[in-house]
Amino acid sequence: MTAAETLGGVRARCDELIEEYRSALHDALDDLTEEEARLRLVPSRTTLLGLLKHVTFVEGVWCDQAVTGRSTEQLGEVVSGRGKRVVWALHLQVLRELAQHCGHADILREQVLARRGG
């Protein structure tokens, strides 16, 4: 297997995982009311809906801004420190963010469903 084939396989797997985590975050809101999606169950302001909004923005910053060159003003929030990065590093950053927040979403969903039961 050539280096290009190996890199292509890694990139494909990374893309698969990103899609799986996107779906998992989306699915964390399944069958919840808007009120449940907005419940603050931890000392921070983190909510299930807030996590979804956050990862959408983060992906926009890491991919849209870095790859397409859209300004931070066009994205709607001031960010700095991106610097030059290769595309695969951006994918890994998005993958890390999604994986981390999927874990948060699992915990928050579990808390929401526990409130329903009693």
C-alpha positions in Angstrom: 0.0 0.0 0.0 1.4 3.4 -1.0 1.6 6.4 1.4 -1.2 8.1 -0.6 -3.4 5.0 -0.3 -2.8 4.9 3.4 -3.5 8.6 3.8 -6.6 8.2 1.7 -7.8 5.4 4.0 -7.2 7.4 7.1 -9.0 10.4 5.6 -11.9 8.3 4.6 -12.2 6.8 8.1 -11.9 10.3 9.7 -14.7 11.5 7.5 -16.8 8.4 8.5 -16.2 9.2 12.2 -17.1 12.8 11.7 -20.4 11.8 10.1 -21.1 9.3 12.9 -20.5 11.9 15.6 -22.6 14.5 13.8 -25.5 12.0 13.6 -25.0 11.0 17.3 -25.3 14.7 18.3 -28.4 15.2 16.1 -29.9 12.0 17.6 -29.3 13.2 21.1 -32.2 15.5 20.6 -34.6 12.8 19.3 -37.9 12.7 21.0 -37.1 15.6 23.3 -39.3 18.7 23.7 -37.7 22.1 23.1 -37.9 22.7 26.8 -35.9 19.5 27.5 -33.3 20.4 24.8 -32.8 23.7 26.6 -32.6 22.3 30.2 -29.6 23.4 32.1 -28.6 20.4 34.2 -25.0 21.2 35.0 -23.5 24.3 36.7 -22.3 25.7 33.4 -24.8 27.0 30.8 -24.4 23.8 28.7 -27.6 22.4 27.2 -28.2 19.7 24.6 -29.3 22.4 22.1 -26.4 24.6 23.1 -24.0 21.7 22.3 -25.5 21.3 18.9 -25.2 25.0 18.2 -21.6 25.1 19.5 -20.4 22.2 17.3 -22.0 23.7 14.3 -20.2 27.0 14.9 -16.9 25.2 15.7 -17.0 23.2 12.6 -17.7 26.4 10.7 -14.6 28.0 12.2 -12.3 25.1 11.7 -13.4 24.2 8.2 -15.2 27.1 6.7 -12.9 29.8 7.9 -9.7 27.9 7.5 -10.5 26.3 4.1 -12.6 28.8 2.3 -11.0 31.9 3.9 -14.3 33.5 5.0 -13.7 36.2 7.6 -14.6 35.8 11.2 -17.0 38.6 10.8 -18.8 36.6 8.1 -19.0 33.7 10.6 -20.6 36.0 13.2 -18.0 35.9 16.0 -14.5 37.1 16.5 -11.9 34.4 16.8 -8.1 34.4 16.5 -5.1 32.2 16.5 -5.9 29.8 13.7 -2.7 30.2 11.8 -1.6 28.0 8.9 -2.8 24.4 9.2 -3.0 21.5 6.8 -6.4 20.2 5.9 -6.0 16.9 7.7 -5.2 18.7 10.9 -8.5 20.6 10.6 -10.4 17.3 10.2 -8.8 15.9 13.3 -9.7 19.0 15.3 -13.3 18.8 14.2 -13.3 15.0 15.0 -11.9 15.7 18.5 -14.5 18.4 19.1 -17.4 16.2 17.9 -16.2 13.2 20.0 -15.8 15.3 23.1 -19.3 16.9 22.8 -21.0 13.6 21.9 -19.9 12.4 25.4 -21.3 15.5 26.9 -24.6 15.0 25.0 -24.9 11.4 26.2 -24.6 12.5 29.8 -27.1 15.4 29.4 -29.6 13.2 27.5 -29.4 10.6 30.2 -30.1 13.3 32.8 -33.1 14.6 30.8 -34.6 11.1 30.4 -34.0 10.4 34.1 -36.1 13.5 35.0 -38.9 12.2 32.9 -39.0 8.9 34.8 -39.3 10.3 38.1 
